[in-house]
Amino acid sequence: MRPGDHVDVLLTYDFAKSGTGANTGLNTFTALSNVRIAAVIRAPSGENGQPGPVRAYLLALDPQDALTIKHFRDLGAAVDLALRSPAASDRPFDVIPVNGDYLLQRYQVRTRAQATP
């Protein structure tokens, strides 16, 4: 990923850990869409002159979105970036948050209770 690219910020979090009384298990969802990468921070170059590994991506976020992502990270959420195609960087994607119920339905997994007549 390079400065100027656009990404979606994806989160996986167990809302039962939030103290809200929710008992939903893991949920994976798009927290932010079409976010611009402002800079890529790399480790110093090695002796061979090759660029060092990426240490961080700096994202261009409004302050509330930045605070929200920080809060999720502090709670232990997994945060990932998904690079957008340049052709699709300006439109939202119609996706459904993924949780256990979604996976059971999508892959038609039967539970033990359903398997016994």
PENOR-V135368 format. One record per residue. RES is the residue in three letters. BURIAL is 1 if it has 24 or more other C-alpha atoms within 12 Angstrom, else 0. Layout:
# PENOR-V135368
res->{RES & RES}
burial->{BURIAL & BURIAL}
This chain:
# PENOR-V135368
res->{MET & ARG & PRO & GLY & ASP & HIS & VAL & ASP & VAL & LEU & LEU & THR & TYR & ASP & PHE & ALA & LYS & SER & GLY & THR & GLY & ALA & ASN & THR & GLY & LEU & ASN & THR & PHE & THR & ALA & LEU & SER & ASN & VAL & ARG & ILE & ALA & ALA & VAL & ILE & ARG & ALA & PRO & SER & GLY & GLU & ASN & GLY & GLN & PRO & GLY & PRO & VAL & ARG & ALA & TYR & LEU & LEU & ALA & LEU & ASP & PRO & GLN & ASP & ALA & LEU & THR & ILE & LYS & HIS & PHE & ARG & ASP & LEU & GLY & ALA & ALA & VAL & ASP & LEU & ALA & LEU & ARG & SER & PRO & ALA & ALA & SER & ASP & ARG & PRO & PHE & ASP & VAL & ILE & PRO & VAL & ASN & GLY & ASP & TYR & LEU & LEU & GLN & ARG & TYR & GLN & VAL & ARG & THR & ARG & ALA & GLN & ALA & THR & PRO}
burial->{1 & 0 & 0 & 0 & 1 & 1 & 1 & 1 & 1 & 1 & 1 & 1 & 1 & 1 & 0 & 0 & 0 & 0 & 0 & 0 & 0 & 0 & 0 & 0 & 0 & 1 & 1 & 1 & 1 & 1 & 1 & 1 & 1 & 1 & 1 & 1 & 1 & 0 & 0 & 0 & 0 & 0 & 0 & 0 & 0 & 0 & 0 & 0 & 0 & 0 & 0 & 0 & 0 & 0 & 0 & 0 & 1 & 1 & 1 & 1 & 1 & 0 & 0 & 0 & 0 & 0 & 0 & 0 & 1 & 0 & 0 & 1 & 0 & 0 & 0 & 0 & 1 & 1 & 1 & 0 & 1 & 1 & 1 & 1 & 0 & 0 & 0 & 0 & 0 & 0 & 0 & 0 & 0 & 0 & 0 & 0 & 0 & 0 & 0 & 0 & 0 & 0 & 0 & 0 & 0 & 0 & 0 & 0 & 0 & 0 & 0 & 0 & 0 & 0 & 0 & 0 & 0}
